[in-house]
Each structure stands twice: as C-alpha cells, then as structure tokens.
Amino acid sequence: NIYPINPKADKILGLKAYKSIKDVPDEVDLAVIVIPARIVPLVMEECASASVKGVIIISAGFSEIGAEGRKLEDEVMRIARKNGIRVVGPNCQGIINMTSNLIAWFGPVPKKRGPVAFITQSGAYGGSLISWTNKLRMKFFNIVVSIGNKCDVDEAELISFLAQNETVKVIALYLEGVKNGRKFMEAARDASKIKPIVVLRAGRSPEGARAIASHTGSLAGKDEIYNAAFKQAGIVRVNTTEELLDSSLALAAEHHAPGNNIVIITNAGGPGAIATDICYEYNIKLLKFSEKTVSELRKVLPPQCAVENPIDVTGDPRPERFDLALKIVFENEDPSGVIFIVIGPLRGGEEVAKIILKYRRMYRKPFVVCWLAREYAGRGPAMVKRAGIPIYDTPERAVTAMAALVKYGTYLRRKR
C-alpha cells in the first residue's frame, strides 16, 4: 500500500492523503522523504513516533553544501540512531528493486529486469544509465540504489547484502569516495568470492576530486590507493560508462576466464587487427599456437586465411570455416576464452550462432562476441543473446569485456 503524506492535500494521484505519517492506519515499512531539508528532522521525529524503521531521504541541502547542511545531517542521524531507523541518502534519487516491484525513485525506470545491482553515489548518473539502457533495449538493472551522501547506509553494507541476493549476478558501483576504507575492503573481499564487483570511480584527477567534493561532499583520496585497494579486493575497475556496462554484462554470463590465453577468430581482418591492438593495451595475451595447430589450420582453410592468432577465415560467407577452426584450436590447445568477431554474413547468420553456442557449451569457456552489420545476419545475433552471451558493436568493447573476465578469473584463481 502507498500512503501520500501532505498537510495541504486530500488526494494525490487518486490516493487518499494524510496530514502526518502518524495518521496512517497501518504499519509503515518505508518512508520516502521529499521535502525542504530544514524540516526533515521534524519529519524524522514523526517517523520515529510511527515506528518507521526505514527511510529514504531524497531531499538535498545537507553535508554537500557545507557546515550548515552538515548540522542538519548530523541531527537527522541523531534521531535515526536513537530510534533504530536506517537511512538511505540524503541527496539521493531513491531505490529500485525490479524483483520486488519496488520503485521508490524519481526519474527513468528500467523497462526490463536484468542481472545487475547498481549502487550509485550520483542519482542523476543512475537515471541517465537507466534511460540509455532502455533506449538500447538492454536487460541490465535488477536493483538500483542511489546512496547520495550515505549518512547511514553505505556501499559496504549494500555490497554485503547484495552478495547474498540470488537474483543479482553482478554488483556494479559508481563511487566518488569511501568514508570507511576498512569496512569497504572487508565487504568487497568477501563479496568478490561470491560474485563480481565492477566499479567506476570519479575523482582520478585533481579537478575531478574538486568536482565531487561539491557534489556529495566526499573526499576523493589518492587514486593510486584506490587502485591498489580495488585490486586487492578483487574489484574490476573501469574508467568509462561503456566499460561499466560492457564489463558487467560479460561478467553476468558467469563464464569467467580461467587464464590469460585468448583466441581471436574473425571473418574481418581489420576488426581483428584492432582487437589485437586493444588486447595489448589491456595486457590480454593472445595464445601462441603450436606448430601442429597451425599446420592443421592451413590444411582445412583456404590459403588466403590467416591461421596464426588472430585467425581470419576471410569475408566470404562460409560459416563452416569458423567450425573447422574452432574444432582444431580446442582439440590442440587450451584457450582461456574466445573473442569472436563476425561481420554479417549475408547468409548463414544462424549457422554462425549455432557454432558459437556449440563450442561454448562443449568447453565452457567464455565467448565474447562482436557482431558487425548484424542486420544482415538473420536470427543469429538474437540466438546468441538469448543464450546469455552479450553482443558488442565494436572490437574495442568486446576486448574490454574479455579484459573484465580475465581480471576476475585471475582474482578467483589467486584466492583458490
């Protein structure tokens, strides 16, 4: 049930409105506060009188604006602690839980439920990501929590909670700063053993650090310290929005790279070369084929095909070449994963998809797919996506995704 509270309204959006939360006839599980900051402490006292145990404060005007706002925030927390109330915010956008049908949020809402829980210190950034993924028809978000100034509930507590949530495959975060480094590290280390954590952190530059201080009042800290801490805790760090989305979706497929020996196979030489360069930048190692593998590839593929890693089966639409090449590679070598780059083809898209799915199922190694000109590939791309394999629009994005699988796989091997 939803109960609007407003002293000047009888009805809001067709629902009966109450003058005070104390007038609500039922027990209240969650209060969402969207009023001027100066009267939030008064409403917190009313929530305490009504035995409310959970509050989301969307209102801004607290510690992010300076000393006066800090006093207000401290008073809110004094009331909360005294009465056993947990607080999300202030200065946040709210909470979304698609599994529980909870939308305590203002702004865009995901149209489709996905596998990712997203914790964000910027509500506006969270809303823009939802809008973007909706436009792309992506199944990305399951849970979204905008923590704002995180005066009480913080990212560490949420990480620990989400690690035990079976509907969440990946925990992604946008962070500006961490108040309690030890608490964060302990939570992240424990959670990373269960599921991947992906973090995009702002404030890498001095200018960025100043910007986030005025945004949420966070102290950025030295980026080198964050880098070392993230690595130690098994966190996959990314630096762009595209990397956040691409890495999270790849990790959600739950096929992590067991090593760092990757194969690139393509029917387009240029994109294959681009992917090779990006692999070098990400410290992804391309598997060096044995003489036996190279010899067998040369026997079954036409002379114009490249048979060293990357393998280029060339652009004429013959899907069986992918099958022949992968069969030889998997029988003779032990690749950690495959970056599969295909353009088109004008016919045989479904056959290409079946080949991808066959070898992923047989060998249980991660496949990252870049499918160019997919409008000419029939049902092939849709078949791959339905199997839980994300498809990327560029070689660069595909390599970024594989880099996340290698990083997380390396962490898991180290912990074992």
C-alpha positions, 0 to 999 in steps of 0.5 A: 500500500502507498500512503501520500503524506501532505498537510495541504492535500486530500488526494494525490494521484487518486490516493487518499492523503494524510496530514502526518505519517502518524495518521496512517492506519497501518504499519509503515515499512518505508518512508520516502522523504521529499521535502525542504531539508530544514524540516526533515528532522521534524519529519524524522521525529514523526517517523520515529513516533510511527515506528518507521524503521526505514527511510529514504531521504531524497531531499538535498541541502545537507553535508554537500553544501557545507557546515550548515547542511552538515548540522542538519545531517548530523541531527537527522542521524541523531534521531535515526540512531536513537530510534533504530531507523536506517537511512538511505541518502540524503541527496539521493534519487531513491531505490529500485528493486525490479524483483520486488516491484519496488520503485521508490525513485524519481526519474527513468525506470528500467523497462526490463529486469536484468542481472545487475545491482547498481549502487550509485553515489550520483542519482542523476548518473543512475537515471541517465544509465537507466534511460540509455539502457532502455533506449538500447533495449538492454536487460541490465538493472535488477536493483538500483540504489542511489546512496547520495551522501550515505549518512547511514547506509553505505556501499559496504553494507549494500555490497554485503547484502547484495552478495547474498541476493540470488537474483543479482549476478553482478554488483556494479558501483559508481563511487566518488569516495569511501568514508570507511576504507576498512569496512569497504575492503572487508565487504568487497573481499568477501563479496568478490568470492561470491560474485563480481564487483565492477566499479567506476570511480570519479575523482582520478584527477585533481579537478575531478576530486574538486568536482565531487567534493561539491557534489556529495561532499566526499573526499576523493583520496589518492587514486593510486590507493584506490587502485591498489585497494580495488585490486586487492579486493578483487574489484574490476575497475573501469574508467568509462560508462561503456566499460561499466556496462560492457564489463558487467554484462560479460561478467553476468554470463558467469563464464569467467576466464580461467587464464590469460590465453585468448583466441581471436577468430574473425571473418574481418581482418581489420576488426581483428587487427584492432582487437589485437591492438586493444588486447595489448593495451589491456595486457590480454595475451593472445595464445601462441599456437603450436606448430601442429595447430597451425599446420592443421589450420592451413590444411582445412582453410583456404590459403588466403586465411590467416591461421596464426592468432588472430585467425581470419577465415576471410569475408566470404560467407562460409560459416563452416570455416569458423567450425573447422577452426574452432574444432582444431584450436580446442582439440590442440590447445587450451584457450582461456576464452574466445573473442569472436568477431563476425561481420554479417554474413549475408547468409548463414547468420544462424549457422554462425550462432549455432557454432558459437553456442556449440563450442561454448557449451562443449568447453565452457569457456567464455565467448565474447562476441562482436557482431558487425552489420548484424542486420544482415545476419538473420536470427543469429545475433538474437540466438546468441543473446538469448543464450546469455552471451552479450553482443558488442558493436565494436572490437574495442568493447568486446576486448574490454569485456574479455579484459573484465573476465580475465581480471576476475578469473585471475582474482578467483584463481589467486584466492583458490 
